[in-house]
């Protein structure tokens, strides 16, 4: 009877223990760029970064979507009908998000 009682106590104690858990998070700390645009027409400028086209700049409006990039210096250009309307060289470090304000004079 003592053995049975000891066995029940051992089983009860082992049933109460929790298995160890691990929580893994992946952090995306790549820098990103977005744009503030003054007009609907400027949303259709072509975005090029380091000579590579990323589609229309309207896809990367501030507060909506960021274009994630690698750390380093980049040449950012906006084109309208293959004519450069905005050009900026910028250094982007890890975790930095940059908003470009593209005005009507640029």
C-alpha positions in Angstrom: 0.0 0.0 0.0 2.9 2.3 0.8 4.5 1.6 -2.5 1.2 2.3 -4.4 0.8 5.6 -2.5 4.4 6.6 -3.2 3.9 5.7 -6.9 0.7 7.9 -7.1 2.6 10.8 -5.5 5.5 10.5 -7.9 3.2 10.4 -10.9 1.2 13.3 -9.7 4.3 15.4 -9.1 5.7 14.6 -12.6 2.4 15.4 -14.2 2.5 18.9 -12.8 5.9 19.9 -14.3 6.0 21.9 -17.5 8.3 21.2 -20.4 10.8 24.0 -21.1 9.6 26.4 -23.9 11.6 28.6 -26.2 10.4 31.8 -27.8 12.4 32.9 -30.9 11.9 36.2 -32.6 13.4 37.4 -35.8 13.9 41.1 -36.0 14.2 42.8 -39.4 16.5 45.8 -38.8 17.1 46.6 -42.4 16.7 50.3 -43.2 13.7 51.4 -45.2 12.7 54.4 -47.3 9.3 55.9 -48.0 8.0 59.1 -49.6 5.7 62.0 -48.9 4.3 63.2 -52.2 2.5 66.5 -52.9 0.2 65.3 -55.6 -1.5 62.3 -57.2 0.6 62.8 -60.4 3.8 62.4 -58.4 2.7 58.9 -57.2 3.4 57.7 -60.8 7.1 58.7 -60.8 9.3 55.7 -61.3 11.5 54.9 -58.3 15.1 53.8 -59.0 17.6 53.0 -56.3 21.2 52.4 -57.4 20.0 52.2 -61.0 17.4 49.4 -60.2 13.7 50.2 -60.8 11.3 49.5 -58.0 8.1 50.5 -59.7 6.0 53.5 -58.9 6.9 55.7 -55.9 3.3 55.7 -54.9 3.8 52.1 -53.7 6.1 53.4 -50.9 4.2 56.2 -49.3 5.0 57.3 -45.8 2.8 55.6 -43.2 1.8 52.8 -45.6 4.7 50.9 -46.9 8.5 50.9 -46.7 11.0 49.8 -49.3 13.5 47.7 -47.2 17.1 48.0 -48.3 20.6 46.9 -47.2 22.8 49.2 -45.1 25.0 51.6 -46.9 25.0 54.6 -49.3 22.4 54.6 -52.0 21.4 56.8 -55.0 17.7 57.4 -54.9 16.1 58.8 -58.1 12.5 59.6 -59.2 11.8 59.7 -62.9 9.0 61.0 -65.0 9.0 59.9 -68.6 12.7 58.8 -68.2 13.6 62.3 -67.0 15.1 62.6 -63.5 12.9 64.9 -61.3 14.5 64.0 -58.0 17.9 62.7 -57.0 19.4 62.2 -53.6 22.4 60.3 -52.3 21.7 59.0 -48.8 23.4 56.8 -46.2 21.1 54.3 -44.5 22.2 52.5 -41.3 20.7 49.5 -39.6 17.2 50.1 -38.2 16.9 53.6 -39.8 13.7 54.5 -41.7 14.0 57.6 -43.9 11.1 59.6 -45.3 11.8 61.7 -48.4 9.6 64.8 -48.9 9.3 65.3 -52.6 8.0 68.9 -53.2 6.7 70.5 -56.4 10.0 72.3 -56.9 12.0 69.2 -56.9 
